[in-house]
Structures are given as C-alpha cells and as structure tokens.
Amino acid sequence: MKIIKTKFEDAYLLEPKVFGDQRGFFMESYNKETFDSLGIDMDFIQDNHSLSQTPGTLRGMHYQLAPKAQTKLIRATKGSIYDVIVDIRKGSPTYGQWQGFILTAENKRQLLVPKGFAHGFCTLAENTEVQYKVDELYSPKHDCGIAWDDPELSIDWPVTEAVLSDKDTKHPTLANAENNFEIGVTSK
Ligand SMILES: Cc1cn([C@H]2C[C@H](O)[C@@H](COP(=O)(O)OP(=O)(O)O[C@H]3O[C@H](C)C(=O)[C@H](O)[C@H]3O)O2)c(=O)[nH]c1=O
C-alpha cells in the first residue's frame, strides 16, 4: 500500500498493491492491519456502493455532523470520478480549502477523507460505480451538505452541465451553512 500525501494533513491517497497475471488482477482493497500499521486506525462499520449512469453526475458536497461525522475510504470500481474534499473544520488552517483527485477503476486509487470534510464527486464516464467505507452509520438527521457550486469555494469541476439530485440543488454555501462541522461540537 503506497500512501500519497495531499494538501491536507490527515487526508491521503492510497495505492494498493496489485497482483496482475494472465487472468487479470488481485488486490487487497482494504486490510485493517495494513491500515493500522500506517496509522490509519479507524473501524469501518458500513460499506456503500453507488452507480451513476450518466457522465457529469455530481453527488455532493456532503458531510454528517458530529457525533456522527464520518471518515470515508472511497474508490471507483467501474469508470472514473473527479473526487473533491473541502475542509469545513472551523479553526483549521486549511478551512474552506478544497482539493480534487482522479479516482478510476484502472488507477485503483483510494481517497481517505477524514471527519470534518465535505465530500463529493462528479463522474467522468458512463455507468461509474463508487464503493466506500465509513466509520459511522448513516444518520439522516446529521446528514448535511454545502453547495457544489459555492462561489467562494469555486471548485473547478470538470463538468459544465451537472446531473444532480433535487437535494443537491438546495444546499447552502459554506458561509451560510448553520451547521458547519466543528471539531468536537455536538449536533444541534
Ligand atoms: C448516504 C446514504 C444514503 N442512504 C439513502 C438515502 C436516500 O434515500 C438514498 C440516496 O441517498 P443520497 O442521495 O444522499 O446518496 P448520495 O448523493 O450518493 O450521497 C452520498 O454521496 C456523497 C458522495 C457522500 O460522500 C456521502 O457518502 C453520501 O451523502 O440512499 C442510505 O440509506 N444510507 C446512506 O449511507
């Protein structure tokens, strides 16, 4: 497992070891001992899987409030995505900053998203499937979002016409989000 640093201290790109042969490939997409040895010692308790049929489908920018904030380990198992995280931890030196990553079924790269980040992606290919692990269960009442097209964040999405859920058309900007994630704050 190769770790690639990002602009954020505790968010990482991970490249698993891939064993290729004449049949195809094998890899351990997750191994708790390996992750613990790298100091990534969270207990994932839920696996998620989404399919987005149309290129330019954009899901985000989502986060869950404390105490249900989620660490996420994301990968594309079919197609490709432009995966984006935004630091929304008030007081963080990188608050309001974002970074994007290309995750594809071919590059097999995974992104570790720490608690306190908003997360979203747009798909770059048809029938893109994303699978990810989280260390807190889904909690609708803690589920929040910020606008994917927040002008202050100005995320440089590689799409012009995004395909969005109705919910994702209605999120506040980060500046207006009442429930900004704060390290240790309890949900309202
Ligand atoms: C996230 C989630 C959703 N659901 C239900 C709720 C809705 O009835 C349906 C679709 O949910 P939603 O439209 O929120 O799905 P996405 O837009 O893919 O949301 C995800 O997309 C971005 C990229 C994320 O980072 C989050 O993990 C997650 O918010 O699945 C569940 O039952 N369990 C869950 O964990």
PDBQT file of the ligand as one rigid body, heavy atoms in Angstrom, charges set to zero:
ROOT
HETATM    1  C1  LIG A 201     -25.576   8.082   2.149  1.00  0.00    +0.000 C 
HETATM    2  C2  LIG A 201     -26.702   7.126   2.414  1.00  0.00    +0.000 A 
HETATM    3  C3  LIG A 201     -27.923   7.255   1.793  1.00  0.00    +0.000 A 
HETATM    4  N1  LIG A 201     -28.926   6.361   2.059  1.00  0.00    +0.000 N 
HETATM    5  C4  LIG A 201     -30.187   6.521   1.339  1.00  0.00    +0.000 C 
HETATM    6  C5  LIG A 201     -30.839   7.883   1.492  1.00  0.00    +0.000 C 
HETATM    7  C6  LIG A 201     -31.510   8.111   0.170  1.00  0.00    +0.000 C 
HETATM    8  O1  LIG A 201     -32.829   7.589   0.197  1.00  0.00    +0.000 OA
HETATM    9  C7  LIG A 201     -30.690   7.299  -0.830  1.00  0.00    +0.000 C 
HETATM   10  C8  LIG A 201     -29.767   8.152  -1.671  1.00  0.00    +0.000 C 
HETATM   11  O2  LIG A 201     -29.015   8.956  -0.772  1.00  0.00    +0.000 OA
HETATM   12  P1  LIG A 201     -28.204  10.196  -1.306  1.00  0.00    +0.000 P 
HETATM   13  O3  LIG A 201     -28.968  10.872  -2.405  1.00  0.00    +0.000 OA
HETATM   14  O4  LIG A 201     -27.775  11.014  -0.110  1.00  0.00    +0.000 OA
HETATM   15  O5  LIG A 201     -26.930   9.463  -1.952  1.00  0.00    +0.000 OA
HETATM   16  P2  LIG A 201     -25.617  10.230  -2.467  1.00  0.00    +0.000 P 
HETATM   17  O6  LIG A 201     -25.982  11.517  -3.132  1.00  0.00    +0.000 OA
HETATM   18  O7  LIG A 201     -24.838   9.234  -3.230  1.00  0.00    +0.000 OA
HETATM   19  O8  LIG A 201     -24.871  10.591  -1.118  1.00  0.00    +0.000 OA
HETATM   20  C9  LIG A 201     -23.540  10.190  -0.864  1.00  0.00    +0.000 C 
HETATM   21  O9  LIG A 201     -22.755  10.938  -1.727  1.00  0.00    +0.000 OA
HETATM   22  C10 LIG A 201     -21.597  11.584  -1.282  1.00  0.00    +0.000 C 
HETATM   23  C11 LIG A 201     -20.554  11.440  -2.367  1.00  0.00    +0.000 C 
HETATM   24  C12 LIG A 201     -21.072  11.203   0.028  1.00  0.00    +0.000 C 
HETATM   25  O10 LIG A 201     -19.900  11.438   0.342  1.00  0.00    +0.000 OA
HETATM   26  C13 LIG A 201     -21.954  10.606   1.031  1.00  0.00    +0.000 C 
HETATM   27  O11 LIG A 201     -21.394   9.396   1.478  1.00  0.00    +0.000 OA
HETATM   28  C14 LIG A 201     -23.334  10.376   0.624  1.00  0.00    +0.000 C 
HETATM   29  O12 LIG A 201     -24.045  11.514   1.065  1.00  0.00    +0.000 OA
HETATM   30  O13 LIG A 201     -29.913   6.377  -0.047  1.00  0.00    +0.000 OA
HETATM   31  C15 LIG A 201     -28.776   5.326   2.940  1.00  0.00    +0.000 A 
HETATM   32  O14 LIG A 201     -29.705   4.533   3.184  1.00  0.00    +0.000 OA
HETATM   33  N2  LIG A 201     -27.569   5.178   3.584  1.00  0.00    +0.000 N 
HETATM   34  C16 LIG A 201     -26.519   6.040   3.357  1.00  0.00    +0.000 A 
HETATM   35  O15 LIG A 201     -25.438   5.858   3.963  1.00  0.00    +0.000 OA
ENDROOT
TORSDOF 0
